[in-house]
Amino acid sequence: MAVRLEMHVAGRIEDYALIGDMQTAALVCRDGTVDWLCLPRFDSPAIFAGLLGTEEHGFWRLGPAHSDEEKPPTAVRRRYRGDSLVLESEWETARGSVRVTDFMPPRDGAPQLVRIVEGLSGRVEMRSALRMRFSYGRVVPWVHRVGERLVAVAGPDSVWFDSTAETHGEDLTTYSDFTVSPGERVAFTISWEPSHHSPPAVPEPEVALANTEEFWRDWVAQCTYHGPYREAVIRSLITLKALTYAPTGGIVAAPTTSLPEEIGGVRNWDYRFTWLRDAAITLSSLLRTGYRDEARAWREWLLRAVAGDPENLQIMYGIAGERELGESELDWLPGYENSRPVRVGNGAADQLQLDVYGEVTEALHLAHMTGLARNDYASLLQLKLIRYLETHWQEPDEGIWEVRGPRRHFVHSKVMAWVAVDRTIRLIEAGDADGPLERWRELRDDIHRDVCEKGYDPERNTFTQSYGSQELDASLLLIPQVGFLPPDDKRVIGTIEAIQRELSTPDGFVLRYPTSAGDDPSLDGLAGEEGAFLACSFWLADDLAMIGRVDEARKLFEKLLGLRNDLGLLAEEWDPTRQRQVGNFPQAFSHVPLIDTALRLTASGAYGG
């Protein structure tokens, strides 16, 4: 049968699966198309950028052959093999069934993406279509044969393609047409290598598969959580591990850039960097579930990144600690579902966000409390951070949500400054550091008093987004969770109830803040709207449990679990109108609070069954 690859259109965000090797990651669609892969690192230019463009910008489809009039068929089943990051997708056709196994082996040499086709029943005609486009789809590489292997070269990069199947080139694409019967296995592998190096070793796909499964099996075995939500927690932990850059311990917020917070809108950002906030809360979740090696690696990454210069602390760094993250736009890419611009780099790196000092200090404190070996420089860094806050906590900032409007006195930022001082006082009181204890106790009291006087609206009985504002902000839900006020304080309960009234969607999920109000159409300096922020919705479930409304908390949590895709993955937000995931994917800042809420509900006994 004559076949030709249909024009591929990127799937819905939740149609994608994540595979990765703890240095980069790929997204695989339900129809067997890899639409996103950056090599050799998370933040490298993509060689498959079809996710943010068209098939002209790079993709690799592997699945049953189809005619000109048909769309590529989608898998009828897919799953991760056990508790691993090995993806299995299965198709059923009129002539039989087939499975494709996709994975990226933890790196021991060249980065690889391995795809193994296995016949299950009948005889199935298959097609692989590989179109590599370097530099985010802009550069067509030179593809040629070197012995039995194919190599694509452009500038500093080379990608080697190996398979036992025969291949041919057509329309600047490498095709392979073949048939599989029950028990037959055909493997395909791409491997990246600097173009001036010798070729990478010829891959051994079956050996790599066994080693990859063993790696994940051994890693998951360290988990100390065995509660009723174990499946969701384990999948979230695996996702967080996959977002960790193994050579340095840095943790990316997500492996993608410019997946929109509003379909067709401009709220499109590059998340392939290490936010101190996201990494700190990720570290906390890993520590609470038994993963101390990751905590130790992140602490060492932090100390290297800050490098004795806490006065110039950035809110984010590159995955190896890079400071320069300049933002630019890729105007040749039309964007995911025409959501432009496509951005690389992130200008928010230069913002002042005082809450980061609290999150970092809290993470260092938790690492210390859970028995991580003492690091004298970590304690010294903590003291330097507080000395900086002493003279800067009263300044306005851009806040946790990185607004691109004017700076404000955000209540959450002040609360987290209080957290930084409080945790450092505890460090000194425990005899593990030296500092001006009385002076910092007074500082802690001053910050607390300031927030309660200027950030609280007594008429409405709620804290507000910023001093003197009327707007609410879901980050206020963290006030009881960090210990700023007890859960039974009437101001805490009033804030929770106000957020439920004013920031909840009809289905009970939570917006970060109103993106417009009154005569001000752009409170955050940006046009458009956004979906419900999943982390905030988990925070609400936490708070409800803390104030004794545990049944309501459990119902909300399990409703949130229902938003995960079929593989247990979450993006940043949920679009309540379109009923679909939006934002970069998968998102650490969504999976971390999932874990935290599961732990809280398990401890309270608030779960079904």
C-alpha positions as CSV (number, residue, x, y, z in Angstrom):
1,M,0.0,0.0,0.0
2,A,1.4,3.4,-0.9
3,V,1.5,5.6,2.2
4,R,2.5,9.1,2.9
5,L,2.8,10.9,6.3
6,E,-0.2,13.1,6.9
7,M,0.5,16.7,8.0
8,H,0.9,16.4,11.8
9,V,-0.8,18.9,14.1
10,A,0.3,19.2,17.7
11,G,-2.0,17.4,20.1
12,R,-3.7,18.8,23.2
13,I,-1.3,19.4,26.0
14,E,-2.7,16.4,28.0
15,D,-2.2,14.2,24.9
16,Y,1.6,14.1,25.6
17,A,3.7,11.7,27.6
18,L,7.0,12.6,29.2
19,I,10.2,10.6,28.8
20,G,13.6,11.8,29.9
21,D,17.1,11.0,31.1
22,M,17.5,13.6,34.0
23,Q,19.3,15.9,31.6
24,T,16.7,16.6,29.0
25,A,13.2,15.3,28.1
26,A,10.9,14.5,25.2
27,L,7.2,14.8,24.7
28,V,5.4,12.0,22.9
29,C,1.9,12.4,21.5
30,R,-0.9,9.8,21.5
31,D,-0.3,9.2,17.7
32,G,3.4,8.2,18.4
33,T,4.9,11.6,17.4
34,V,7.8,13.1,19.4
35,D,7.0,16.8,19.0
36,W,9.5,18.2,21.5
37,L,13.1,17.4,22.3
38,C,16.0,19.6,23.2
39,L,19.5,18.2,23.0
40,P,21.8,17.8,24.9
41,R,20.2,19.7,27.8
42,F,16.7,20.9,28.9
43,D,17.6,24.4,27.8
44,S,19.3,23.5,24.5
45,P,17.7,24.4,21.2
46,A,15.0,21.9,20.2
47,I,15.6,19.5,17.3
48,F,11.9,18.6,17.3
49,A,9.9,21.8,17.8
50,G,6.6,20.7,16.1
51,L,4.9,21.3,19.4
52,L,5.3,25.1,18.9
53,G,4.9,25.0,15.1
54,T,4.2,22.5,12.3
55,E,5.8,19.4,11.0
56,E,8.2,21.7,9.2
57,H,9.8,22.5,12.6
58,G,10.8,18.9,13.4
59,F,9.1,15.7,14.6
60,W,9.5,12.0,14.7
61,R,6.4,9.9,14.2
62,L,6.4,6.1,14.7
63,G,3.2,4.2,14.4
64,P,0.9,2.2,12.1
65,A,1.1,3.3,8.4
66,H,-1.9,5.3,7.2
67,S,-3.3,6.4,3.8
68,D,-3.2,10.0,2.4
69,E,-6.8,10.5,3.5
70,E,-6.3,9.4,7.1
71,K,-5.0,11.2,10.1
72,P,-2.2,9.3,12.0
73,P,-4.0,6.8,14.2
74,T,-3.8,7.3,17.9
75,A,-2.9,4.6,20.4
76,V,-5.8,2.9,22.0
77,R,-3.8,2.3,25.2
78,R,-0.7,3.7,26.7
79,R,0.9,3.5,30.1
80,Y,4.2,3.7,31.9
81,R,5.8,0.4,32.5
82,G,5.3,0.0,36.2
83,D,6.8,2.8,38.3
84,S,9.2,4.0,35.6
85,L,9.5,6.5,32.8
86,V,9.4,3.8,30.1
87,L,6.3,4.6,27.9
88,E,4.3,1.9,26.2
89,S,1.8,2.8,23.5
90,E,-0.4,0.2,21.8
91,W,-2.4,0.4,18.5
92,E,-5.1,-2.0,17.2
93,T,-5.5,-2.0,13.4
94,A,-7.6,-4.0,11.0
95,R,-4.6,-6.3,10.4
96,G,-3.3,-6.7,14.0
97,S,-1.9,-4.9,17.0
98,V,1.4,-3.4,17.9
99,R,3.3,-1.8,20.8
100,V,5.9,1.0,20.7
101,T,8.1,1.4,23.8
102,D,9.7,4.8,24.2
103,F,12.4,5.8,26.7
104,M,15.6,7.7,27.3
105,P,18.2,5.8,29.2
106,P,19.9,7.5,32.2
107,R,22.9,8.9,30.6
108,D,26.2,7.0,30.4
109,G,27.7,8.6,27.3
110,A,25.7,10.1,24.5
111,P,22.1,11.2,25.2
112,Q,19.7,8.7,23.4
113,L,16.0,8.4,22.6
114,V,15.1,4.7,22.0
115,R,11.9,3.5,20.3
116,I,11.2,-0.3,20.1
117,V,8.4,-1.6,18.0
118,E,6.9,-5.0,19.0
119,G,4.3,-7.0,17.0
120,L,1.5,-8.3,19.2
121,S,-0.9,-9.9,16.8
122,G,-1.4,-10.2,13.0
123,R,0.9,-8.4,10.6
124,V,1.0,-4.6,11.0
125,E,2.5,-2.2,8.5
126,M,4.5,0.5,10.3
127,R,6.1,3.7,9.3
128,S,8.8,5.8,11.0
129,A,9.1,9.4,9.7
130,L,12.0,11.4,11.2
131,R,12.4,15.1,10.4
132,M,15.1,16.8,12.4
133,R,15.3,20.5,12.4
134,F,17.9,22.1,14.6
135,S,17.8,25.4,16.4
136,Y,14.1,25.3,17.2
137,G,13.0,24.2,13.7
138,R,15.0,26.9,11.8
139,V,18.0,24.9,10.5
140,V,17.8,21.9,8.1
141,P,20.8,19.6,8.9
142,W,23.0,17.8,6.4
143,V,21.9,14.2,6.6
144,H,24.3,11.5,5.2
145,R,25.4,8.0,5.7
146,V,28.5,6.9,7.6
147,G,28.8,3.2,7.0
148,E,25.5,1.6,8.2
149,R,24.5,4.7,10.2
150,L,22.8,8.0,9.3
151,V,24.0,11.3,10.8
152,A,22.4,14.7,10.8
153,V,24.9,17.6,11.2
154,A,24.4,21.3,11.6
155,G,27.0,23.6,13.2
156,P,28.1,22.2,16.6
157,D,25.5,19.4,16.7
158,S,25.2,16.0,15.3
159,V,22.5,13.4,15.7
160,W,23.1,9.8,14.8
161,F,20.3,7.5,13.7
162,D,20.5,3.8,14.1
163,S,18.0,1.0,13.2
164,T,17.9,-2.5,11.8
165,A,15.0,-1.3,9.5
166,E,15.8,0.0,6.0
167,T,15.5,3.7,5.5
168,H,15.1,6.1,2.6
169,G,15.0,9.9,2.3
170,E,12.2,11.9,0.8
171,D,11.2,15.6,1.2
172,L,14.1,16.2,3.7
173,T,12.7,13.5,5.9
174,T,14.0,10.0,6.8
175,Y,11.4,7.3,6.3
176,S,11.3,3.6,7.2
177,D,8.5,1.3,6.1
178,F,8.3,-2.2,7.6
179,T,5.9,-4.9,8.9
180,V,5.9,-6.6,12.3
181,S,4.4,-9.9,13.2
182,P,3.9,-11.3,16.8
183,G,7.1,-11.3,18.8
184,E,9.1,-9.4,16.2
185,R,11.0,-6.3,17.6
186,V,12.4,-3.5,15.5
187,A,14.5,-0.8,17.3
188,F,15.2,2.8,16.4
189,T,17.6,5.1,18.3
190,I,18.9,8.7,17.9
191,S,22.0,9.8,19.8
192,W,23.4,13.3,20.1
193,E,27.1,14.1,20.0
194,P,29.1,17.3,19.4
195,S,29.7,17.4,15.7
196,H,33.5,17.6,16.1
197,H,33.6,14.4,18.2
198,S,33.9,10.9,17.1
199,P,30.6,9.0,16.5
200,P,28.9,7.8,19.6
201,A,28.9,4.1,20.3
202,V,26.3,2.0,18.4
203,P,23.4,1.7,20.8
204,E,22.2,-1.6,22.3
205,P,18.4,-0.9,22.7
206,E,17.4,-4.0,24.6
207,V,20.3,-3.6,27.1
208,A,19.4,0.1,27.5
209,L,15.8,-0.8,28.2
210,A,16.7,-3.3,30.9
211,N,19.0,-0.8,32.6
212,T,16.5,2.0,32.4
213,E,13.8,-0.2,34.1
214,E,16.3,-1.2,36.8
215,F,17.2,2.4,37.4
216,W,13.6,3.5,38.0
217,R,12.8,0.4,40.0
218,D,15.7,1.1,42.4
219,W,14.9,4.8,42.7
220,V,11.2,4.3,43.5
221,A,12.0,1.7,46.1
222,Q,13.5,4.5,48.3
223,C,10.1,6.2,48.7
224,T,8.8,6.2,52.3
225,Y,5.2,7.1,51.4
226,H,2.8,4.1,51.4
227,G,-0.6,5.8,51.8
228,P,-3.8,5.5,49.8
229,Y,-2.6,8.0,47.2
230,R,0.6,6.2,46.5
231,E,0.1,5.8,42.7
232,A,-0.4,9.6,42.3
233,V,2.5,10.4,44.6
234,I,4.9,8.0,42.9
235,R,4.1,9.3,39.5
236,S,4.6,12.9,40.7
237,L,7.9,11.9,42.3
238,I,9.1,10.3,39.1
239,T,8.2,13.4,37.2
240,L,10.1,15.6,39.6
241,K,13.1,13.3,39.3
242,A,12.9,13.6,35.5
243,L,13.0,17.4,35.8
244,T,16.2,17.3,37.8
245,Y,19.4,18.0,35.9
246,A,21.5,15.1,37.2
247,P,25.0,16.6,36.7
248,T,24.3,19.6,38.9
249,G,21.2,18.9,41.0
250,G,19.3,21.9,39.4
251,I,15.6,21.4,38.9
252,V,13.7,22.9,36.0
253,A,10.2,24.2,36.5
254,A,9.1,22.4,33.3
255,P,10.8,20.9,30.2
256,T,9.0,23.2,27.8
257,T,8.8,26.8,26.7
258,S,5.8,28.9,25.6
259,L,3.0,26.4,26.1
260,P,0.3,29.1,26.7
261,E,-1.6,29.9,29.9
262,E,-4.3,31.1,27.6
263,I,-4.8,29.4,24.2
264,G,-4.1,32.1,21.6
265,G,-2.7,34.5,24.2
266,V,0.6,36.1,25.0
267,R,1.2,34.5,28.5
268,N,3.9,32.2,27.1
269,W,7.1,31.7,29.1
270,D,10.3,29.6,29.0
271,Y,10.3,27.4,32.1
272,R,13.5,25.4,31.4
273,F,15.4,27.0,34.2
274,T,15.8,26.5,37.9
275,W,13.6,28.9,39.9
276,L,14.8,29.0,43.5
277,R,11.2,28.9,44.7
278,D,10.1,25.9,42.6
279,A,13.3,24.0,43.4
280,A,13.0,24.7,47.1
281,I,9.5,23.4,47.4
282,T,10.4,20.4,45.2
283,L,13.3,19.7,47.6
284,S,10.8,19.8,50.5
285,S,8.6,17.2,48.9
286,L,11.5,14.9,48.1
287,L,12.8,15.1,51.6
288,R,9.4,14.3,53.1
289,T,9.2,11.2,50.9
290,G,12.7,9.8,51.7
291,Y,14.9,11.3,48.9
292,R,17.9,12.8,50.6
293,D,20.4,12.4,47.8
294,E,18.4,14.8,45.7
295,A,18.2,17.3,48.6
296,R,22.0,17.2,49.1
297,A,22.6,17.7,45.3
298,W,20.2,20.7,45.2
299,R,21.8,22.3,48.3
300,E,25.2,22.0,46.6
301,W,23.8,23.5,43.4
302,L,22.4,26.4,45.4
303,L,25.6,27.1,47.1
304,R,27.5,27.1,43.8
305,A,24.8,29.3,42.1
306,V,24.7,31.9,44.8
307,A,28.5,31.7,45.1
308,G,29.1,34.1,48.0
309,D,26.9,36.8,46.5
310,P,23.5,36.6,48.3
311,E,23.1,40.4,48.0
312,N,22.5,39.8,44.3
313,L,20.4,36.7,44.7
314,Q,18.4,35.9,41.5
315,I,15.0,34.3,41.5
316,M,16.2,31.8,38.9
317,Y,19.3,30.5,37.4
318,G,20.3,28.2,34.5
319,I,20.4,24.5,35.3
320,A,24.2,24.7,35.9
321,G,23.9,28.0,37.8
322,E,24.1,30.4,34.9
323,R,23.0,33.9,35.6
324,E,22.4,35.3,32.2
325,L,19.0,34.2,31.0
326,G,18.1,37.0,28.5
327,E,14.7,36.7,26.9
328,S,14.1,36.7,23.2
329,E,11.3,35.7,20.7
330,L,11.5,33.1,18.0
331,D,9.4,34.8,15.3
332,W,9.6,31.9,12.8
333,L,7.5,29.7,15.1
334,P,3.8,30.3,15.1
335,G,3.4,29.0,18.6
336,Y,1.2,26.3,20.1
337,E,-2.2,26.7,18.6
338,N,-1.1,30.1,17.3
339,S,-0.2,31.3,20.8
340,R,2.5,33.9,20.2
341,P,5.1,34.9,20.9
342,V,7.4,31.9,21.4
343,R,9.9,33.0,24.0
344,V,13.3,31.5,25.0
345,G,15.1,32.8,28.0
346,N,13.2,34.6,30.8
347,G,13.4,38.3,31.6
348,A,11.9,37.6,35.1
349,A,15.4,36.6,36.2
350,D,16.1,40.2,36.9
351,Q,13.1,40.8,39.1
352,L,13.1,41.3,42.9
353,Q,11.0,38.7,44.6
354,L,11.5,38.8,48.3
355,D,9.5,35.6,49.0
356,V,12.4,33.6,47.4
357,Y,14.5,34.3,50.6
358,G,11.8,32.6,52.6
359,E,11.5,29.5,50.4
360,V,15.2,29.0,50.2
361,T,15.6,29.4,54.0
362,E,12.7,27.0,54.6
363,A,14.3,24.4,52.4
364,L,17.6,24.7,54.1
365,H,15.9,24.5,57.4
366,L,14.0,21.3,56.5
367,A,17.2,19.7,55.1
368,H,18.8,20.4,58.4
369,M,15.9,19.2,60.5
370,T,15.7,15.9,58.5
371,G,19.3,15.1,59.3
372,L,21.1,16.1,56.1
373,A,24.8,16.4,57.0
374,R,25.6,19.9,58.2
375,N,27.2,22.3,55.7
376,D,28.8,25.3,57.3
377,Y,28.5,27.4,54.2
378,A,24.8,26.7,54.0
379,S,24.4,28.1,57.5
380,L,26.5,31.1,56.5
381,L,24.4,31.7,53.4
382,Q,21.3,31.6,55.5
383,L,22.7,34.3,57.8
384,K,23.7,36.4,54.9
385,L,20.2,36.2,53.4
386,I,18.7,37.5,56.6
387,R,21.2,40.4,56.8
388,Y,20.0,41.4,53.3
389,L,16.4,41.1,54.3
390,E,16.9,43.3,57.4
391,T,17.4,46.3,55.1
392,H,15.2,45.3,52.2
393,W,12.1,43.6,53.4
394,Q,10.1,46.9,53.4
395,E,10.7,47.4,49.7
396,P,8.0,46.6,47.1
397,D,8.7,43.7,44.7
398,E,7.3,41.8,41.7
399,G,6.1,39.0,44.0
400,I,5.6,35.2,43.6
401,W,3.7,35.6,40.3
402,E,6.4,37.7,38.6
403,V,4.0,40.5,37.6
404,R,5.2,42.6,34.8
405,G,3.4,45.6,36.1
406,P,4.6,48.0,38.8
407,R,6.1,46.7,42.0
408,R,3.9,46.4,45.1
409,H,4.1,45.5,48.7
410,F,2.8,41.9,48.2
411,V,1.5,40.3,51.4
412,H,2.9,36.9,50.4
413,S,6.4,38.4,50.0
414,K,6.3,39.9,53.4
415,V,5.0,36.7,55.0
416,M,7.9,34.7,53.4
417,A,10.4,37.3,54.6
418,W,9.0,36.5,58.1
419,V,9.5,32.8,57.4
420,A,13.2,33.4,56.5
421,V,13.8,35.2,59.7
422,D,11.8,32.7,61.8
423,R,13.7,29.7,60.4
424,T,17.0,31.4,61.0
425,I,16.1,32.2,64.5
426,R,15.3,28.5,65.1
427,L,18.7,27.6,63.6
428,I,20.5,29.9,66.1
429,E,18.3,28.7,69.0
430,A,19.3,25.1,68.2
431,G,23.0,26.1,68.6
432,D,23.8,25.5,64.9
433,A,24.6,29.1,64.0
434,D,25.5,32.4,65.6
435,G,23.7,35.6,65.0
436,P,22.0,38.6,66.7
437,L,19.2,36.6,68.2
438,E,17.4,39.4,70.0
439,R,17.6,41.8,67.1
440,W,16.2,39.2,64.7
441,R,13.4,38.3,67.1
442,E,12.4,42.0,67.0
443,L,12.7,41.9,63.2
444,R,10.4,38.9,63.1
445,D,7.9,40.7,65.3
446,D,8.1,43.9,63.2
447,I,7.4,42.0,59.9
448,H,4.5,40.2,61.5
449,R,3.0,43.4,62.9
450,D,3.4,45.2,59.6
451,V,1.6,42.4,57.6
452,C,-1.3,42.2,60.0
453,E,-1.8,46.0,60.1
454,K,-1.3,46.8,56.4
455,G,-2.1,43.6,54.6
456,Y,-5.4,42.8,56.3
457,D,-8.8,44.1,55.5
458,P,-10.8,44.0,58.8
459,E,-14.1,44.9,57.2
460,R,-14.0,41.9,54.8
461,N,-12.0,39.7,57.3
462,T,-9.4,38.8,54.8
463,F,-5.8,39.4,53.9
464,T,-5.3,41.1,50.5
465,Q,-2.9,40.7,47.6
466,S,-0.8,43.8,48.5
467,Y,-0.9,46.6,51.0
468,G,-3.8,48.9,50.5
469,S,-5.4,46.8,47.7
470,Q,-8.8,45.2,47.5
471,E,-7.8,42.2,45.4
472,L,-7.2,38.8,46.7
473,D,-4.4,36.4,45.9
474,A,-4.3,32.6,46.2
475,S,-0.7,32.8,47.7
476,L,-2.5,34.0,50.9
477,L,-3.5,30.4,51.4
478,L,0.1,29.7,52.4
479,I,-0.2,31.8,55.6
480,P,-1.3,28.9,57.9
481,Q,0.9,26.4,56.1
482,V,4.1,28.3,56.8
483,G,3.1,29.0,60.4
484,F,2.6,32.7,60.1
485,L,-0.8,32.4,61.9
486,P,-2.5,29.3,63.3
487,P,-5.2,27.7,61.1
488,D,-8.0,28.5,63.6
489,D,-7.2,32.2,63.6
490,K,-10.4,34.0,62.4
491,R,-8.3,36.0,59.8
492,V,-7.0,32.8,58.3
493,I,-10.5,31.3,58.1
494,G,-11.9,34.6,56.6
495,T,-9.2,34.6,54.0
496,I,-9.8,31.0,52.9
497,E,-13.5,31.7,52.6
498,A,-13.0,34.9,50.7
499,I,-10.7,33.2,48.2
500,Q,-13.3,30.5,47.8
501,R,-15.9,33.2,47.0
502,E,-13.9,35.5,44.8
503,L,-11.2,33.4,43.1
504,S,-12.8,30.0,42.6
505,T,-14.1,28.8,39.2
506,P,-17.6,27.2,39.0
507,D,-16.0,23.8,39.3
508,G,-14.2,24.8,42.5
509,F,-10.6,25.3,41.3
510,V,-8.7,28.5,42.2
511,L,-7.3,31.4,40.1
512,R,-4.1,32.9,41.2
513,Y,-5.5,36.5,41.3
514,P,-7.9,38.6,39.3
515,T,-6.1,39.5,36.1
516,S,-8.2,42.6,35.8
517,A,-10.3,44.7,38.1
518,G,-12.4,47.8,37.7
519,D,-10.7,50.4,35.5
520,D,-7.4,48.5,35.6
521,P,-7.5,45.9,32.8
522,S,-4.1,44.5,33.5
523,L,-3.2,44.2,37.2
524,D,-0.1,42.1,36.2
525,G,1.0,44.2,33.2
526,L,-0.2,41.6,30.7
527,A,-3.1,41.3,28.3
528,G,-5.6,38.4,28.4
529,E,-6.8,35.9,31.0
530,E,-5.5,32.6,32.3
531,G,-6.8,29.3,33.7
532,A,-7.2,28.0,37.2
533,F,-3.7,27.6,38.7
534,L,-3.4,24.0,39.9
535,A,-0.9,24.6,42.7
536,C,-3.3,27.1,44.3
537,S,-6.2,24.6,44.1
538,F,-4.1,22.1,46.0
539,W,-3.2,24.8,48.5
540,L,-6.9,25.3,49.1
541,A,-7.4,21.6,49.8
542,D,-4.5,21.8,52.3
543,D,-6.1,24.7,54.1
544,L,-9.5,23.1,54.2
545,A,-8.0,20.1,55.9
546,M,-6.1,22.3,58.3
547,I,-9.3,24.1,59.4
548,G,-11.2,20.9,59.9
549,R,-13.2,20.7,56.7
550,V,-11.5,17.4,55.8
551,D,-14.3,15.9,53.7
552,E,-14.4,19.0,51.5
553,A,-10.6,18.9,51.3
554,R,-10.6,15.3,50.2
555,K,-13.3,15.9,47.5
556,L,-11.4,18.8,46.1
557,F,-8.1,16.9,46.1
558,E,-9.6,13.9,44.3
559,K,-11.3,16.2,41.8
560,L,-7.8,17.7,41.1
561,L,-6.4,14.2,40.6
562,G,-9.1,13.7,38.0
563,L,-7.6,16.5,35.9
564,R,-4.4,14.6,35.4
565,N,-4.0,13.0,32.0
566,D,-4.1,9.3,31.5
567,L,-0.5,9.0,32.5
568,G,-0.8,11.0,35.7
569,L,0.7,14.3,34.4
570,L,-0.3,17.9,35.1
571,A,0.4,21.1,33.3
572,E,0.5,24.5,35.1
573,E,-3.1,25.4,34.8
574,W,-6.6,24.2,33.9
575,D,-8.8,26.0,31.4
576,P,-12.3,25.7,32.9
577,T,-14.0,26.9,29.7
578,R,-12.2,24.6,27.3
579,Q,-11.9,21.9,29.9
580,R,-8.3,21.2,29.1
581,Q,-4.8,21.6,30.6
582,V,-2.8,24.8,29.7
583,G,0.6,26.1,30.4
584,N,4.0,24.4,30.4
585,F,4.0,20.7,30.8
586,P,4.6,18.8,33.0
587,Q,4.9,21.4,35.7
588,A,6.9,20.8,38.9
589,F,4.8,23.5,40.6
590,S,1.7,21.4,40.1
591,H,3.1,18.0,41.1
592,V,4.8,19.2,44.3
593,P,1.6,20.4,46.0
594,L,-0.1,17.2,44.9
595,I,2.4,15.3,46.9
596,D,2.1,17.6,49.9
597,T,-1.7,17.5,50.0
598,A,-1.6,13.7,49.7
599,L,0.7,13.5,52.7
600,R,-1.5,15.9,54.7
601,L,-4.7,14.1,53.9
602,T,-3.1,10.7,54.7
603,A,-1.9,12.0,58.0
604,S,-5.4,13.2,58.9
605,G,-7.1,10.1,57.7
606,A,-9.1,12.1,55.3
607,Y,-9.4,9.8,52.3
608,G,-12.0,7.7,50.8
609,G,-12.2,3.9,50.9
